[in-house]
């Protein structure tokens, strides 16, 4: 997995100030929010919109692009 292990690379304040956005296709109970991060090894942050103070997943650029490509190809479909 392509993960950012050094969580010190992103501060709590950076996450609080990040421009979080939710998909316009999201449903009322199954939502995630994504935010681009400036600089450092972490390029994108992802969180549960129902638990905004909870855990945040951090992706580097290559990991995020790989995730998006996999989602578009249906790699994570439950059907």
N, C-alpha and C positions, 0 to 999 in steps of 0.2 A: 504494500500500500504506500502511496505517496503522501506521507503526513509530515507536518511540521512538529518536531519533537520539542524544540526550544520555545515554550510558550512565553518566555520573557521577551520574545521579539515583538509582541503586541501587548500594549498596556490596556488596562481596564478603561482608561480615559479615551484611548483611540477607538475602542469598541463602542463606547458610549457616544462618541462624536461621529461615528461612521454613518454614511448615508444609506441606512437600511431600506430595502424595498421588498415588497411582496408581489408575487405574480398576480396579474389580473385574472388568471385562470384558477387561482386557489379557491378552495371551498372554505366555509366558515370554520371547520374544525381540523382540517388537514393542511396546514400552512407552514412554510418555512420562509425565512427572510434571508437575503443575501446582501452583502456589502463589500464593495471594493476597498482595499486598504492600500495606502500609499507607502511605498518603500519596504525594505526588509524582505525576509524570505517568505512571509505570508502575503499573498496577493488578494485573497478572497476569504471572507468569513461567512459562515452559515449558521443559523440558529432557528429554533422552534419559535414561531410567532406567539404561541400561547405561554411561553416561558422565557421572556426576553432577558431575564436576569440569570438564566440557567446556562448550561454548557454551550460553548461555541466551537464549531469545527473550523480549523484553519487549513487552507489549501494553498500550495504554491501555484504559479500560473500553469505549469504543465499538468499538475494533478487536477486542477479545476477544468481545464480544457478536455482532459481525458474523461472526466465525469460527465460533462455536458455531451460529449460525443457518444458515450455509452448510453446515456438516457435517450438521446435521439434515435439510437439504433435499437432500442427496446431491451437492452441488457438487464434492466431492473424491473421489467414488467412482471406482475404477479400472475397474469393469465397464462 
